[in-house]
């Protein structure tokens, strides 16, 4: 398992993001943690889903989670797409 942190760092739809999920963990609304806090996620391939109040309501991107250590996902959220930069430690 890796300690994963999700940060919403910018983009034209940054203010419309309500939550994010990766594996079986959720950040933001109805989540186990707020953005910027770490949650334990199983290693391997997973899908990062960003939920927002504007259409489309969800954006997804595949993410490779390391088997251990920590992973920070810095996400730029625009109306129709997102850019994810990963920092592994």
NUROGU-939059 format. One record per atom (N, C-alpha, C): x, y, z; residue in one letter. Coordinates in pm, 1 decimal, padded with zeros to 6 digits, always signed. Example, Ala and Ser with C-alpha at 12.3 -4.5 7.8 and 13.67 -1.06 7.14 Angstrom:
<sites>
<east: +01319.0 north: -00569.0 up: +00780.0 aa: a>;
<east: +01230.0 north: -00450.0 up: +00780.0 aa: a>;
<east: +01320.0 north: -00330.0 up: +00780.0 aa: a>;
<east: +01285.0 north: -00225.0 up: +00708.0 aa: s>;
<east: +01367.0 north: -00106.0 up: +00714.0 aa: s>;
<east: +01290.0 north: +00003.0 up: +00787.0 aa: s>;
</sites>
This chain:
<sites>
<east: +00083.2 north: -00118.5 up: +00000.0 aa: x>;
<east: +00000.0 north: +00000.0 up: +00000.0 aa: x>;
<east: +00087.3 north: +00124.2 up: +00000.0 aa: x>;
<east: +00036.5 north: +00227.1 up: -00061.8 aa: x>;
<east: +00107.1 north: +00355.0 up: -00065.0 aa: x>;
<east: +00019.8 north: +00461.1 up: +00000.6 aa: x>;
<east: +00083.4 north: +00557.4 up: +00062.0 aa: x>;
<east: +00011.4 north: +00673.0 up: +00114.3 aa: x>;
<east: -00003.9 north: +00771.8 up: -00000.3 aa: x>;
<east: -00128.1 north: +00793.8 up: -00042.9 aa: x>;
<east: -00156.1 north: +00877.4 up: -00158.7 aa: x>;
<east: -00221.7 north: +01007.2 up: -00114.8 aa: x>;
<east: -00171.1 north: +01118.2 up: -00168.1 aa: x>;
<east: -00227.5 north: +01250.4 up: -00144.5 aa: x>;
<east: -00275.4 north: +01306.0 up: -00277.3 aa: x>;
<east: -00397.0 north: +01358.6 up: -00280.8 aa: x>;
<east: -00451.3 north: +01421.8 up: -00400.7 aa: x>;
<east: -00463.8 north: +01571.5 up: -00374.1 aa: x>;
<east: -00403.9 north: +01651.8 up: -00460.8 aa: x>;
<east: -00413.0 north: +01797.8 up: -00453.1 aa: x>;
<east: -00475.9 north: +01849.7 up: -00582.3 aa: x>;
<east: -00572.1 north: +01939.4 up: -00570.5 aa: x>;
<east: -00627.5 north: +02007.5 up: -00687.6 aa: x>;
<east: -00551.5 north: +02139.2 up: -00696.2 aa: x>;
<east: -00459.3 north: +02148.6 up: -00793.4 aa: x>;
<east: -00363.9 north: +02259.4 up: -00795.3 aa: x>;
<east: -00400.0 north: +02373.1 up: -00889.5 aa: x>;
<east: -00497.9 north: +02353.3 up: -00977.3 aa: x>;
<east: -00532.8 north: +02461.0 up: -01069.9 aa: x>;
<east: -00624.1 north: +02412.3 up: -01179.2 aa: x>;
<east: -00636.2 north: +02495.0 up: -01282.5 aa: x>;
<east: -00722.2 north: +02465.5 up: -01395.4 aa: x>;
<east: -00847.4 north: +02551.0 up: -01392.6 aa: x>;
<east: -00913.5 north: +02560.8 up: -01506.3 aa: x>;
<east: -01030.9 north: +02648.1 up: -01517.9 aa: x>;
<east: -01150.6 north: +02598.0 up: -01437.5 aa: x>;
<east: -01154.7 north: +02468.6 up: -01402.3 aa: x>;
<east: -01266.1 north: +02413.5 up: -01324.4 aa: x>;
<east: -01225.4 north: +02375.7 up: -01182.1 aa: x>;
<east: -01112.5 north: +02426.5 up: -01135.3 aa: x>;
<east: -01062.7 north: +02393.2 up: -01001.5 aa: x>;
<east: -01167.6 north: +02417.8 up: -00893.7 aa: x>;
<east: -01236.4 north: +02530.5 up: -00900.7 aa: x>;
<east: -01333.6 north: +02566.9 up: -00796.8 aa: x>;
<east: -01459.3 north: +02480.9 up: -00800.1 aa: x>;
<east: -01479.5 north: +02403.7 up: -00907.9 aa: x>;
<east: -01599.6 north: +02321.4 up: -00921.7 aa: x>;
<east: -01577.8 north: +02175.9 up: -00880.5 aa: x>;
<east: -01457.0 north: +02141.3 up: -00837.3 aa: x>;
<east: -01427.2 north: +02004.6 up: -00795.1 aa: x>;
<east: -01486.9 north: +01980.1 up: -00656.5 aa: x>;
<east: -01559.3 north: +01867.6 up: -00643.7 aa: x>;
<east: -01619.5 north: +01832.8 up: -00514.3 aa: x>;
<east: -01550.2 north: +01715.3 up: -00447.0 aa: x>;
<east: -01497.9 north: +01621.2 up: -00527.0 aa: x>;
<east: -01436.9 north: +01502.0 up: -00468.8 aa: x>;
<east: -01347.0 north: +01434.4 up: -00571.5 aa: x>;
<east: -01268.9 north: +01337.8 up: -00520.7 aa: x>;
<east: -01184.1 north: +01254.6 up: -00605.9 aa: x>;
<east: -01181.7 north: +01115.1 up: -00546.1 aa: x>;
<east: -01174.5 north: +01013.5 up: -00632.7 aa: x>;
<east: -01158.0 north: +00876.0 up: -00586.2 aa: x>;
<east: -01039.8 north: +00812.7 up: -00657.7 aa: x>;
<east: -00972.8 north: +00724.5 up: -00585.0 aa: x>;
<east: -00864.4 north: +00644.6 up: -00641.0 aa: x>;
<east: -00868.1 north: +00512.0 up: -00567.2 aa: x>;
<east: -00884.1 north: +00403.2 up: -00642.0 aa: x>;
<east: -00901.7 north: +00273.7 up: -00576.1 aa: x>;
<east: -01026.8 north: +00278.9 up: -00490.0 aa: x>;
<east: -01013.0 north: +00236.9 up: -00365.0 aa: x>;
<east: -01128.5 north: +00236.9 up: -00274.6 aa: x>;
<east: -01129.5 north: +00356.8 up: -00180.0 aa: x>;
<east: -01053.2 north: +00461.0 up: -00211.6 aa: x>;
<east: -01045.7 north: +00579.1 up: -00125.0 aa: x>;
<east: -01109.2 north: +00700.5 up: -00190.9 aa: x>;
<east: -01157.6 north: +00792.5 up: -00106.7 aa: x>;
<east: -01224.4 north: +00913.3 up: -00156.4 aa: x>;
<east: -01176.6 north: +01034.9 up: -00077.1 aa: x>;
<east: -01147.1 north: +01142.3 up: -00149.3 aa: x>;
<east: -01109.2 north: +01271.3 up: -00091.6 aa: x>;
<east: -01220.3 north: +01371.4 up: -00121.9 aa: x>;
<east: -01237.7 north: +01470.2 up: -00033.7 aa: x>;
<east: -01337.5 north: +01574.6 up: -00058.0 aa: x>;
<east: -01472.6 north: +01536.1 up: -00001.8 aa: x>;
<east: -01581.0 north: +01577.6 up: -00069.4 aa: x>;
<east: -01718.1 north: +01555.1 up: -00021.4 aa: x>;
<east: -01743.6 north: +01406.1 up: +00001.1 aa: x>;
<east: -01793.4 north: +01373.1 up: +00119.5 aa: x>;
<east: -01824.6 north: +01234.6 up: +00159.0 aa: x>;
<east: -01703.1 north: +01142.9 up: +00157.9 aa: x>;
<east: -01584.9 north: +01201.4 up: +00167.4 aa: x>;
<east: -01462.5 north: +01122.3 up: +00164.9 aa: x>;
<east: -01405.2 north: +01097.3 up: +00302.5 aa: x>;
<east: -01303.5 north: +01012.9 up: +00305.9 aa: x>;
<east: -01233.4 north: +00982.6 up: +00430.4 aa: x>;
<east: -01129.8 north: +01088.3 up: +00464.8 aa: x>;
<east: -01095.5 north: +01173.4 up: +00367.6 aa: x>;
<east: -00994.8 north: +01278.2 up: +00389.3 aa: x>;
<east: -01025.9 north: +01397.2 up: +00300.1 aa: x>;
<east: -00969.0 north: +01509.0 up: +00336.7 aa: x>;
<east: -00978.2 north: +01628.7 up: +00253.9 aa: x>;
<east: -00863.2 north: +01626.3 up: +00153.8 aa: x>;
<east: -00874.2 north: +01706.7 up: +00049.2 aa: x>;
<east: -00763.7 north: +01720.5 up: -00044.2 aa: x>;
<east: -00640.3 north: +01765.4 up: +00033.6 aa: x>;
<east: -00524.5 north: +01711.1 up: -00002.1 aa: x>;
<east: -00400.8 north: +01745.4 up: +00067.2 aa: x>;
<east: -00367.3 north: +01652.4 up: +00182.2 aa: x>;
<east: -00456.8 north: +01559.0 up: +00214.4 aa: x>;
<east: -00431.3 north: +01460.7 up: +00319.3 aa: x>;
<east: -00407.1 north: +01324.1 up: +00255.4 aa: x>;
<east: -00324.4 north: +01242.3 up: +00320.3 aa: x>;
<east: -00288.8 north: +01111.5 up: +00266.4 aa: x>;
<east: -00386.4 north: +01003.0 up: +00309.5 aa: x>;
<east: -00414.1 north: +00911.0 up: +00216.5 aa: x>;
<east: -00491.4 north: +00789.9 up: +00243.8 aa: x>;
<east: -00415.4 north: +00670.7 up: +00187.2 aa: x>;
<east: -00429.9 north: +00553.8 up: +00249.2 aa: x>;
<east: -00363.3 north: +00432.6 up: +00203.1 aa: x>;
<east: -00440.0 north: +00372.8 up: +00085.4 aa: x>;
<east: -00369.2 north: +00348.6 up: -00025.9 aa: x>;
<east: -00427.8 north: +00291.3 up: -00146.8 aa: x>;
<east: -00343.7 north: +00170.8 up: -00187.7 aa: x>;
<east: -00410.3 north: +00062.5 up: -00228.4 aa: x>;
<east: -00339.9 north: -00056.8 up: -00274.6 aa: x>;
<east: -00257.4 north: -00025.2 up: -00398.6 aa: x>;
<east: -00139.1 north: -00086.4 up: -00407.8 aa: x>;
<east: -00053.2 north: -00067.2 up: -00522.5 aa: x>;
<east: -00110.2 north: -00131.5 up: -00647.4 aa: x>;
<east: -00068.8 north: -00079.3 up: -00762.7 aa: x>;
<east: -00113.0 north: -00133.0 up: -00890.6 aa: x>;
<east: -00187.4 north: -00028.5 up: -00971.2 aa: x>;
<east: -00245.6 north: -00072.4 up: -01080.4 aa: x>;
<east: -00321.0 north: +00019.2 up: -01165.8 aa: x>;
<east: -00453.7 north: +00057.1 up: -01102.6 aa: x>;
<east: -00487.5 north: +00183.7 up: -01110.8 aa: x>;
<east: -00613.4 north: +00234.6 up: -01056.1 aa: x>;
<east: -00660.8 north: +00349.6 up: -01143.7 aa: x>;
<east: -00785.4 north: +00386.2 up: -01126.1 aa: x>;
<east: -00841.9 north: +00498.3 up: -01200.3 aa: x>;
<east: -00868.9 north: +00614.2 up: -01105.6 aa: x>;
<east: -00811.1 north: +00728.6 up: -01136.1 aa: x>;
<east: -00840.7 north: +00851.3 up: -01062.3 aa: x>;
<east: -00965.1 north: +00913.1 up: -01124.7 aa: x>;
<east: -01067.0 north: +00935.2 up: -01043.3 aa: x>;
<east: -01189.8 north: +00999.0 up: -01089.8 aa: x>;
<east: -01207.9 north: +01130.3 up: -01015.3 aa: x>;
<east: -01224.6 north: +01237.4 up: -01090.0 aa: x>;
<east: -01251.5 north: +01369.3 up: -01034.2 aa: x>;
<east: -01399.8 north: +01399.0 up: -01054.7 aa: x>;
<east: -01468.3 north: +01439.1 up: -00947.8 aa: x>;
<east: -01609.8 north: +01474.1 up: -00953.7 aa: x>;
<east: -01622.0 north: +01625.2 up: -00944.6 aa: x>;
<east: -01707.8 north: +01683.7 up: -01028.8 aa: x>;
<east: -01724.7 north: +01828.6 up: -01027.7 aa: x>;
<east: -01868.9 north: +01866.6 up: -01056.5 aa: x>;
<east: -01899.9 north: +01992.5 up: -01031.9 aa: x>;
<east: -02037.5 north: +02040.5 up: -01043.5 aa: x>;
<east: -02073.4 north: +02086.0 up: -01184.2 aa: x>;
<east: -01979.3 north: +02087.0 up: -01276.8 aa: x>;
<east: -02004.8 north: +02128.6 up: -01414.3 aa: x>;
<east: -01996.5 north: +02007.1 up: -01507.0 aa: x>;
<east: -02055.6 north: +02018.9 up: -01625.0 aa: x>;
<east: -02052.9 north: +01908.6 up: -01722.1 aa: x>;
<east: -01919.3 north: +01906.4 up: -01795.1 aa: x>;
<east: -01861.6 north: +01789.3 up: -01816.1 aa: x>;
<east: -01904.9 north: +01660.6 up: -01764.0 aa: x>;
<east: -01880.0 north: +01650.6 up: -01613.3 aa: x>;
<east: -01965.1 north: +01577.9 up: -01544.4 aa: x>;
<east: -01959.1 north: +01570.7 up: -01398.3 aa: x>;
<east: -01841.7 north: +01488.5 up: -01346.7 aa: x>;
<east: -01782.2 north: +01404.8 up: -01434.0 aa: x>;
<east: -01668.6 north: +01322.1 up: -01394.0 aa: x>;
<east: -01561.0 north: +01323.0 up: -01501.7 aa: x>;
<east: -01437.0 north: +01323.2 up: -01455.3 aa: x>;
<east: -01321.3 north: +01306.4 up: -01543.2 aa: x>;
<east: -01239.6 north: +01191.0 up: -01486.7 aa: x>;
<east: -01182.5 north: +01107.5 up: -01573.0 aa: x>;
<east: -01103.1 north: +00994.1 up: -01525.6 aa: x>;
<east: -00968.4 north: +00988.1 up: -01594.7 aa: x>;
<east: -00872.8 north: +00928.1 up: -01524.9 aa: x>;
<east: -00738.5 north: +00909.6 up: -01579.7 aa: x>;
<east: -00675.0 north: +00790.2 up: -01507.6 aa: x>;
<east: -00607.5 north: +00700.5 up: -01581.5 aa: x>;
<east: -00539.2 north: +00588.4 up: -01515.6 aa: x>;
<east: -00415.3 north: +00636.0 up: -01439.3 aa: x>;
<east: -00391.2 north: +00572.0 up: -01325.6 aa: x>;
<east: -00276.7 north: +00605.2 up: -01240.6 aa: x>;
<east: -00213.5 north: +00474.5 up: -01193.8 aa: x>;
<east: -00082.3 north: +00469.8 up: -01193.0 aa: x>;
<east: -00010.0 north: +00354.1 up: -01139.2 aa: x>;
<east: +00033.8 north: +00388.2 up: -00996.7 aa: x>;
<east: -00018.9 north: +00314.0 up: -00899.4 aa: x>;
<east: +00011.0 north: +00337.6 up: -00758.5 aa: x>;
<east: +00125.2 north: +00244.9 up: -00718.4 aa: x>;
<east: +00233.5 north: +00299.1 up: -00657.2 aa: x>;
<east: +00344.3 north: +00212.8 up: -00615.6 aa: x>;
<east: +00300.7 north: +00117.3 up: -00504.5 aa: x>;
<east: +00376.1 north: +00009.1 up: -00486.9 aa: x>;
<east: +00342.6 north: -00090.9 up: -00385.0 aa: x>;
<east: +00363.9 north: -00038.7 up: -00242.9 aa: x>;
<east: +00447.1 north: +00062.3 up: -00227.1 aa: x>;
<east: +00474.8 north: +00119.1 up: -00095.1 aa: x>;
<east: +00521.0 north: +00262.5 up: -00108.8 aa: x>;
<east: +00553.7 north: +00324.4 up: +00002.4 aa: x>;
<east: +00600.2 north: +00462.9 up: +00000.1 aa: x>;
<east: +00484.5 north: +00559.6 up: -00010.4 aa: x>;
<east: +00508.2 north: +00668.9 up: -00079.7 aa: x>;
<east: +00403.7 north: +00769.7 up: -00091.6 aa: x>;
<east: +00394.2 north: +00820.2 up: -00235.1 aa: x>;
<east: +00276.3 north: +00865.5 up: -00270.2 aa: x>;
<east: +00248.7 north: +00918.2 up: -00402.3 aa: x>;
<east: +00164.3 north: +01043.3 up: -00386.1 aa: x>;
<east: +00207.5 north: +01152.2 up: -00447.4 aa: x>;
<east: +00129.2 north: +01274.9 up: -00449.9 aa: x>;
<east: +00081.3 north: +01299.3 up: -00591.5 aa: x>;
<east: -00048.5 north: +01321.2 up: -00607.0 aa: x>;
<east: -00107.5 north: +01352.2 up: -00737.0 aa: x>;
<east: -00148.9 north: +01498.2 up: -00737.1 aa: x>;
<east: -00084.7 north: +01577.7 up: -00820.5 aa: x>;
<east: -00120.0 north: +01718.6 up: -00836.7 aa: x>;
<east: -00203.1 north: +01729.6 up: -00964.0 aa: x>;
<east: -00328.4 north: +01773.7 up: -00949.7 aa: x>;
<east: -00425.0 north: +01766.6 up: -01058.3 aa: x>;
<east: -00469.4 north: +01906.5 up: -01101.7 aa: x>;
<east: -00455.8 north: +01933.2 up: -01231.8 aa: x>;
<east: -00511.7 north: +02053.5 up: -01294.5 aa: x>;
<east: -00643.0 north: +02011.5 up: -01358.8 aa: x>;
<east: -00753.9 north: +02075.1 up: -01319.6 aa: x>;
<east: -00885.8 north: +02035.0 up: -01367.6 aa: x>;
<east: -00944.2 north: +02144.3 up: -01455.8 aa: x>;
<east: -00966.2 north: +02109.8 up: -01582.8 aa: x>;
<east: -01033.6 north: +02198.6 up: -01677.1 aa: x>;
<east: -01172.0 north: +02141.0 up: -01705.8 aa: x>;
<east: -01251.2 north: +02210.6 up: -01785.1 aa: x>;
<east: -01388.7 north: +02165.4 up: -01806.3 aa: x>;
<east: -01395.1 north: +02024.3 up: -01863.0 aa: x>;
<east: -01318.3 north: +01994.5 up: -01966.9 aa: x>;
<east: -01329.9 north: +01866.0 up: -02034.4 aa: x>;
<east: -01211.9 north: +01772.4 up: -02016.8 aa: x>;
<east: -01110.6 north: +01813.6 up: -01940.8 aa: x>;
<east: -00994.8 north: +01727.5 up: -01921.7 aa: x>;
<east: -00920.9 north: +01764.0 up: -01794.6 aa: x>;
<east: -00825.3 north: +01678.1 up: -01759.7 aa: x>;
<east: -00740.3 north: +01705.1 up: -01643.8 aa: x>;
<east: -00599.4 north: +01659.3 up: -01674.7 aa: x>;
<east: -00505.0 north: +01721.8 up: -01608.9 aa: x>;
<east: -00364.6 north: +01686.0 up: -01619.1 aa: x>;
<east: -00318.0 north: +01644.2 up: -01481.8 aa: x>;
<east: -00253.5 north: +01528.6 up: -01473.2 aa: x>;
<east: -00208.2 north: +01475.8 up: -01344.5 aa: x>;
<east: -00057.7 north: +01464.2 up: -01346.8 aa: x>;
<east: +00008.5 north: +01529.1 up: -01251.4 aa: x>;
<east: +00152.5 north: +01508.3 up: -01233.5 aa: x>;
<east: +00171.3 north: +01427.8 up: -01105.8 aa: x>;
<east: +00261.5 north: +01330.3 up: -01113.5 aa: x>;
<east: +00281.6 north: +01237.2 up: -01002.5 aa: x>;
<east: +00418.2 north: +01258.4 up: -00940.3 aa: x>;
<east: +00421.4 north: +01261.4 up: -00807.4 aa: x>;
<east: +00546.2 north: +01270.6 up: -00733.1 aa: x>;
<east: +00553.4 north: +01148.2 up: -00642.9 aa: x>;
<east: +00650.0 north: +01058.6 up: -00669.2 aa: x>;
<east: +00666.7 north: +00936.7 up: -00590.5 aa: x>;
<east: +00781.8 north: +00956.7 up: -00494.3 aa: x>;
<east: +00759.7 north: +00915.9 up: -00370.0 aa: x>;
<east: +00866.6 north: +00926.6 up: -00270.0 aa: x>;
<east: +00881.9 north: +00794.1 up: -00195.4 aa: x>;
</sites>
